[in-house]
Amino acid sequence: MATYVDWLAPTFVLSLTGLPVASVPCGLDPDGLPVGLQIVGRPLGEEAVLALAHVVEQQQPIGRPRLLGTAPPPRVS
């Protein structure tokens, strides 16, 4: 995608539907850039969307990005 607006457009369109939507950080890519997940629920399904967002956050805590030139933290199983 060429511009920030191109990246933003899909999230904006989902918000216009009136459906419950949550954007959840779910980790970092190999270059240390954040990766997110957008969860969309059924009408009046806010509780289910928030519950799933909580599960995703618990399974994949993002923490803080590492500084350039530092080794990645060890993975905890």
WOKAWO-V270197 format. One line per field, one symbol per residue. phi: phi as a letter, one per 40 degrees, with the letter a starting at -180 (. if undefined). psi: psi as a letter, one per 40 degrees, with the letter a starting at -180 (. if undefined). burial: I if it has 9 or more other C-alpha atoms within 8 Angstrom, else O. A space follows every 50 residues. Layout:
phi=???
psi=???
burial=???
This chain:
phi=.cbcccccdccccccccgccbbbbcbhbcdcgccbbbbbbbcdgbdcccc ccdccccccbccgbcccdgbcccccbc
psi=hdiddddddddddddedeihhhhhhfaiideeiihihhhhiihffddddd dddddddddghdaiiiiheiiiiihh.
burial=OOOOOIIOOOIOOIIOOOIIIIIIIIIIOOOOOIIIOIIIIOOOIIOOII OIIOOIIOOOIIOOOOOOOOOOOOOOO
